[in-house]
Amino acid sequence: MANLAETCSDDNPVQLITDYTLEQNTKSDVEMLKERLPVISEKTDLAELYTDGGITAKMYSR
């Protein structure tokens, strides 16, 4: 199973994958996201996070 994070701002001339996670299909998407939020935030200037599907997670902020 793979989860990807990407930039998605109209201000960016190019959108990039900023993080990825590969796991066996025994971990929920929410659990994977909660583990990766601190890493994503450290690598980027994360201000807002949008997810697809039914993922709900407490917003991580600096």
Biopython code that builds the backbone (N, CA, C, O; Angstrom):
import numpy as np
from Bio.PDB.StructureBuilder import StructureBuilder

atoms = [
    (1, "MET", "N", (0.848, -1.155, 0.000)),
    (1, "MET", "CA", (0.000, 0.000, 0.000)),
    (1, "MET", "C", (0.901, 1.226, 0.000)),
    (1, "MET", "O", (1.948, 1.222, 0.647)),
    (2, "ALA", "N", (0.513, 2.259, -0.707)),
    (2, "ALA", "CA", (1.310, 3.483, -0.790)),
    (2, "ALA", "C", (0.447, 4.694, -0.475)),
    (2, "ALA", "O", (-0.707, 4.772, -0.898)),
    (3, "ASN", "N", (1.005, 5.630, 0.263)),
    (3, "ASN", "CA", (0.401, 6.940, 0.497)),
    (3, "ASN", "C", (1.380, 7.984, 0.000)),
    (3, "ASN", "O", (2.581, 7.895, 0.259)),
    (4, "LEU", "N", (0.866, 8.975, -0.714)),
    (4, "LEU", "CA", (1.700, 10.039, -1.267)),
    (4, "LEU", "C", (1.221, 11.380, -0.763)),
    (4, "LEU", "O", (0.023, 11.586, -0.566)),
    (5, "ALA", "N", (2.162, 12.303, -0.550)),
    (5, "ALA", "CA", (1.842, 13.698, -0.249)),
    (5, "ALA", "C", (2.451, 14.533, -1.363)),
    (5, "ALA", "O", (3.553, 14.249, -1.834)),
    (6, "GLU", "N", (1.731, 15.560, -1.779)),
    (6, "GLU", "CA", (2.230, 16.401, -2.858)),
    (6, "GLU", "C", (1.874, 17.854, -2.607)),
    (6, "GLU", "O", (0.957, 18.158, -1.844)),
    (7, "THR", "N", (2.604, 18.744, -3.251)),
    (7, "THR", "CA", (2.251, 20.149, -3.199)),
    (7, "THR", "C", (1.009, 20.330, -4.060)),
    (7, "THR", "O", (0.795, 19.583, -5.015)),
    (8, "CYS", "N", (0.204, 21.306, -3.726)),
    (8, "CYS", "CA", (-0.999, 21.556, -4.535)),
    (8, "CYS", "C", (-1.417, 23.011, -4.370)),
    (8, "CYS", "O", (-2.523, 23.313, -3.922)),
    (9, "SER", "N", (-0.522, 23.889, -4.737)),
    (9, "SER", "CA", (-0.789, 25.318, -4.633)),
    (9, "SER", "C", (-0.716, 25.947, -6.013)),
    (9, "SER", "O", (0.193, 25.658, -6.790)),
    (10, "ASP", "N", (-1.671, 26.803, -6.309)),
    (10, "ASP", "CA", (-1.645, 27.524, -7.581)),
    (10, "ASP", "C", (-0.411, 28.426, -7.688)),
    (10, "ASP", "O", (-0.007, 28.798, -8.790)),
    (11, "ASP", "N", (0.189, 28.779, -6.535)),
    (11, "ASP", "CA", (1.385, 29.630, -6.537)),
    (11, "ASP", "C", (2.630, 28.879, -7.013)),
    (11, "ASP", "O", (3.609, 29.507, -7.416)),
    (12, "ASN", "N", (2.604, 27.546, -6.974)),
    (12, "ASN", "CA", (3.749, 26.747, -7.404)),
    (12, "ASN", "C", (3.668, 26.495, -8.906)),
    (12, "ASN", "O", (2.650, 25.996, -9.387)),
    (13, "PRO", "N", (4.709, 26.828, -9.650)),
    (13, "PRO", "CA", (4.675, 26.548, -11.084)),
    (13, "PRO", "C", (4.722, 25.046, -11.387)),
    (13, "PRO", "O", (4.286, 24.616, -12.455)),
    (14, "VAL", "N", (5.251, 24.247, -10.452)),
    (14, "VAL", "CA", (5.338, 22.800, -10.600)),
    (14, "VAL", "C", (4.856, 22.166, -9.301)),
    (14, "VAL", "O", (5.192, 22.644, -8.218)),
    (15, "GLN", "N", (4.079, 21.106, -9.398)),
    (15, "GLN", "CA", (3.623, 20.374, -8.218)),
    (15, "GLN", "C", (4.537, 19.167, -8.025)),
    (15, "GLN", "O", (4.852, 18.466, -8.988)),
    (16, "LEU", "N", (4.962, 18.923, -6.793)),
    (16, "LEU", "CA", (5.933, 17.868, -6.505)),
    (16, "LEU", "C", (5.428, 16.912, -5.439)),
    (16, "LEU", "O", (4.670, 17.310, -4.555)),
    (17, "ILE", "N", (5.841, 15.662, -5.515)),
    (17, "ILE", "CA", (5.610, 14.713, -4.435)),
    (17, "ILE", "C", (6.586, 15.067, -3.321)),
    (17, "ILE", "O", (7.794, 15.132, -3.546)),
    (18, "THR", "N", (6.064, 15.295, -2.119)),
    (18, "THR", "CA", (6.903, 15.722, -0.997)),
    (18, "THR", "C", (7.157, 14.604, 0.012)),
    (18, "THR", "O", (8.052, 14.716, 0.849)),
    (19, "ASP", "N", (6.371, 13.523, -0.064)),
    (19, "ASP", "CA", (6.553, 12.427, 0.870)),
    (19, "ASP", "C", (5.832, 11.197, 0.329)),
    (19, "ASP", "O", (4.839, 11.310, -0.389)),
    (20, "TYR", "N", (6.346, 10.026, 0.684)),
    (20, "TYR", "CA", (5.652, 8.783, 0.350)),
    (20, "TYR", "C", (5.875, 7.784, 1.475)),
    (20, "TYR", "O", (6.878, 7.839, 2.186)),
    (21, "THR", "N", (4.928, 6.876, 1.620)),
    (21, "THR", "CA", (5.006, 5.823, 2.620)),
    (21, "THR", "C", (4.561, 4.525, 1.972)),
    (21, "THR", "O", (3.539, 4.483, 1.288)),
    (22, "LEU", "N", (5.323, 3.475, 2.186)),
    (22, "LEU", "CA", (4.963, 2.142, 1.717)),
    (22, "LEU", "C", (4.773, 1.247, 2.931)),
    (22, "LEU", "O", (5.661, 1.156, 3.778)),
    (23, "GLU", "N", (3.636, 0.593, 3.024)),
    (23, "GLU", "CA", (3.322, -0.274, 4.159)),
    (23, "GLU", "C", (2.588, -1.515, 3.662)),
    (23, "GLU", "O", (2.015, -1.514, 2.572)),
    (24, "GLN", "N", (2.612, -2.561, 4.462)),
    (24, "GLN", "CA", (1.740, -3.698, 4.190)),
    (24, "GLN", "C", (0.299, -3.253, 4.411)),
    (24, "GLN", "O", (0.052, -2.292, 5.141)),
    (25, "ASN", "N", (-0.623, -3.923, 3.805)),
    (25, "ASN", "CA", (-2.020, -3.511, 3.884)),
    (25, "ASN", "C", (-2.665, -3.927, 5.203)),
    (25, "ASN", "O", (-3.776, -4.457, 5.220)),
    (26, "THR", "N", (-1.964, -3.685, 6.301)),
    (26, "THR", "CA", (-2.498, -3.972, 7.636)),
    (26, "THR", "C", (-2.612, -2.702, 8.470)),
    (26, "THR", "O", (-3.082, -2.754, 9.607)),
    (27, "LYS", "N", (-2.195, -1.577, 7.935)),
    (27, "LYS", "CA", (-2.213, -0.301, 8.647)),
    (27, "LYS", "C", (-3.209, 0.620, 7.956)),
    (27, "LYS", "O", (-3.280, 0.652, 6.728)),
    (28, "SER", "N", (-3.973, 1.365, 8.738)),
    (28, "SER", "CA", (-4.970, 2.260, 8.153)),
    (28, "SER", "C", (-4.303, 3.507, 7.563)),
    (28, "SER", "O", (-3.207, 3.892, 7.971)),
    (29, "ASP", "N", (-4.980, 4.122, 6.607)),
    (29, "ASP", "CA", (-4.487, 5.368, 6.019)),
    (29, "ASP", "C", (-4.330, 6.450, 7.079)),
    (29, "ASP", "O", (-3.371, 7.221, 7.049)),
    (30, "VAL", "N", (-5.273, 6.505, 8.014)),
    (30, "VAL", "CA", (-5.218, 7.512, 9.077)),
    (30, "VAL", "C", (-3.979, 7.316, 9.940)),
    (30, "VAL", "O", (-3.297, 8.285, 10.272)),
    (31, "GLU", "N", (-3.683, 6.074, 10.306)),
    (31, "GLU", "CA", (-2.503, 5.779, 11.119)),
    (31, "GLU", "C", (-1.217, 6.166, 10.377)),
    (31, "GLU", "O", (-0.296, 6.733, 10.966)),
    (32, "MET", "N", (-1.171, 5.853, 9.080)),
    (32, "MET", "CA", (0.007, 6.211, 8.282)),
    (32, "MET", "C", (0.176, 7.725, 8.228)),
    (32, "MET", "O", (1.289, 8.231, 8.365)),
    (33, "LEU", "N", (-0.916, 8.445, 8.029)),
    (33, "LEU", "CA", (-0.846, 9.901, 7.954)),
    (33, "LEU", "C", (-0.384, 10.507, 9.276)),
    (33, "LEU", "O", (0.454, 11.409, 9.287)),
    (34, "LYS", "N", (-0.922, 10.018, 10.379)),
    (34, "LYS", "CA", (-0.522, 10.541, 11.690)),
    (34, "LYS", "C", (0.971, 10.357, 11.935)),
    (34, "LYS", "O", (1.613, 11.219, 12.536)),
    (35, "GLU", "N", (1.527, 9.237, 11.473)),
    (35, "GLU", "CA", (2.961, 8.989, 11.648)),
    (35, "GLU", "C", (3.802, 9.898, 10.761)),
    (35, "GLU", "O", (4.910, 10.274, 11.145)),
    (36, "ARG", "N", (3.302, 10.255, 9.591)),
    (36, "ARG", "CA", (4.096, 11.026, 8.626)),
    (36, "ARG", "C", (3.928, 12.537, 8.758)),
    (36, "ARG", "O", (4.765, 13.281, 8.247)),
    (37, "LEU", "N", (2.880, 13.020, 9.425)),
    (37, "LEU", "CA", (2.661, 14.468, 9.520)),
    (37, "LEU", "C", (3.862, 15.231, 10.073)),
    (37, "LEU", "O", (4.235, 16.249, 9.490)),
    (38, "PRO", "N", (4.481, 14.793, 11.161)),
    (38, "PRO", "CA", (5.647, 15.536, 11.654)),
    (38, "PRO", "C", (6.786, 15.571, 10.625)),
    (38, "PRO", "O", (7.479, 16.581, 10.499)),
    (39, "VAL", "N", (6.975, 14.479, 9.900)),
    (39, "VAL", "CA", (8.033, 14.419, 8.889)),
    (39, "VAL", "C", (7.717, 15.365, 7.732)),
    (39, "VAL", "O", (8.585, 16.111, 7.279)),
    (40, "ILE", "N", (6.482, 15.331, 7.259)),
    (40, "ILE", "CA", (6.071, 16.210, 6.160)),
    (40, "ILE", "C", (6.202, 17.667, 6.577)),
    (40, "ILE", "O", (6.698, 18.493, 5.810)),
    (41, "SER", "N", (5.764, 17.984, 7.783)),
    (41, "SER", "CA", (5.842, 19.357, 8.273)),
    (41, "SER", "C", (7.278, 19.835, 8.396)),
    (41, "SER", "O", (7.574, 20.998, 8.118)),
    (42, "GLU", "N", (8.171, 18.946, 8.810)),
    (42, "GLU", "CA", (9.578, 19.312, 8.956)),
    (42, "GLU", "C", (10.224, 19.598, 7.597)),
    (42, "GLU", "O", (11.081, 20.475, 7.488)),
    (43, "LYS", "N", (9.811, 18.861, 6.567)),
    (43, "LYS", "CA", (10.411, 19.001, 5.239)),
    (43, "LYS", "C", (9.793, 20.127, 4.416)),
    (43, "LYS", "O", (10.381, 20.553, 3.422)),
    (44, "THR", "N", (8.619, 20.616, 4.812)),
    (44, "THR", "CA", (7.907, 21.617, 4.024)),
    (44, "THR", "C", (7.432, 22.739, 4.939)),
    (44, "THR", "O", (7.622, 22.688, 6.154)),
    (45, "ASP", "N", (6.826, 23.733, 4.351)),
    (45, "ASP", "CA", (6.182, 24.802, 5.125)),
    (45, "ASP", "C", (4.687, 24.528, 5.203)),
    (45, "ASP", "O", (3.872, 25.376, 4.840)),
    (46, "LEU", "N", (4.336, 23.352, 5.674)),
    (46, "LEU", "CA", (2.945, 22.917, 5.725)),
    (46, "LEU", "C", (2.089, 23.913, 6.490)),
    (46, "LEU", "O", (2.345, 24.207, 7.658)),
    (47, "ALA", "N", (1.066, 24.429, 5.813)),
    (47, "ALA", "CA", (0.119, 25.331, 6.459)),
    (47, "ALA", "C", (-1.275, 24.723, 6.460)),
    (47, "ALA", "O", (-2.038, 24.918, 7.405)),
    (48, "GLU", "N", (-1.612, 23.982, 5.398)),
    (48, "GLU", "CA", (-2.904, 23.327, 5.289)),
    (48, "GLU", "C", (-2.692, 21.935, 4.712)),
    (48, "GLU", "O", (-1.746, 21.688, 3.964)),
    (49, "LEU", "N", (-3.590, 21.040, 5.077)),
    (49, "LEU", "CA", (-3.505, 19.671, 4.580)),
    (49, "LEU", "C", (-4.883, 19.247, 4.108)),
    (49, "LEU", "O", (-5.863, 19.341, 4.848)),
    (50, "TYR", "N", (-4.949, 18.784, 2.877)),
    (50, "TYR", "CA", (-6.192, 18.271, 2.313)),
    (50, "TYR", "C", (-5.988, 16.792, 2.008)),
    (50, "TYR", "O", (-4.931, 16.395, 1.518)),
    (51, "THR", "N", (-6.995, 15.984, 2.297)),
    (51, "THR", "CA", (-6.892, 14.554, 2.043)),
    (51, "THR", "C", (-8.040, 14.118, 1.152)),
    (51, "THR", "O", (-9.047, 14.815, 1.020)),
    (52, "ASP", "N", (-7.871, 12.955, 0.544)),
    (52, "ASP", "CA", (-8.961, 12.402, -0.254)),
    (52, "ASP", "C", (-9.657, 11.310, 0.536)),
    (52, "ASP", "O", (-9.188, 10.914, 1.603)),
    (53, "GLY", "N", (-10.741, 10.835, 0.031)),
    (53, "GLY", "CA", (-11.461, 9.743, 0.676)),
    (53, "GLY", "C", (-12.000, 10.142, 2.039)),
    (53, "GLY", "O", (-12.351, 11.301, 2.263)),
    (54, "GLY", "N", (-12.063, 9.190, 2.936)),
    (54, "GLY", "CA", (-12.641, 9.413, 4.256)),
    (54, "GLY", "C", (-11.620, 9.642, 5.341)),
    (54, "GLY", "O", (-11.915, 9.413, 6.513)),
    (55, "ILE", "N", (-10.427, 10.087, 4.993)),
    (55, "ILE", "CA", (-9.382, 10.293, 6.005)),
    (55, "ILE", "C", (-9.723, 11.520, 6.840)),
    (55, "ILE", "O", (-9.986, 12.599, 6.309)),
    (56, "THR", "N", (-9.712, 11.336, 8.140)),
    (56, "THR", "CA", (-9.858, 12.462, 9.058)),
    (56, "THR", "C", (-8.695, 12.386, 10.031)),
    (56, "THR", "O", (-8.432, 11.334, 10.613)),
    (57, "ALA", "N", (-8.013, 13.481, 10.205)),
    (57, "ALA", "CA", (-6.863, 13.507, 11.116)),
    (57, "ALA", "C", (-6.777, 14.902, 11.719)),
    (57, "ALA", "O", (-7.102, 15.897, 11.070)),
    (58, "LYS", "N", (-6.340, 14.956, 12.950)),
    (58, "LYS", "CA", (-6.130, 16.243, 13.599)),
    (58, "LYS", "C", (-5.031, 16.984, 12.855)),
    (58, "LYS", "O", (-3.979, 16.414, 12.568)),
    (59, "MET", "N", (-5.267, 18.237, 12.546)),
    (59, "MET", "CA", (-4.305, 19.035, 11.784)),
    (59, "MET", "C", (-3.046, 19.243, 12.595)),
    (59, "MET", "O", (-3.102, 19.581, 13.777)),
    (60, "TYR", "N", (-1.933, 19.042, 11.964)),
    (60, "TYR", "CA", (-0.626, 19.265, 12.589)),
    (60, "TYR", "C", (-0.177, 20.669, 12.223)),
    (60, "TYR", "O", (-0.184, 21.025, 11.045)),
    (61, "SER", "N", (0.206, 21.457, 13.184)),
    (61, "SER", "CA", (0.710, 22.789, 12.887)),
    (61, "SER", "C", (1.991, 23.035, 13.660)),
    (61, "SER", "O", (2.221, 22.459, 14.724)),
    (62, "ARG", "N", (2.798, 23.881, 13.115)),
    (62, "ARG", "CA", (4.086, 24.217, 13.741)),
    (62, "ARG", "C", (3.884, 25.073, 14.941)),
    (62, "ARG", "O", (4.853, 25.455, 15.597)),
]
sb = StructureBuilder()
sb.init_structure("model")
sb.init_model(0)
sb.init_chain("A")
sb.init_seg("    ")
for serial, (resi, resn, name, xyz) in enumerate(atoms, 1):
    if name == "N":
        sb.init_residue(resn, " ", resi, " ")
    sb.init_atom(name, np.array(xyz, "f"), 0.0, 1.0, " ", f" {name:<3s}", serial, name[0])
structure = sb.get_structure()
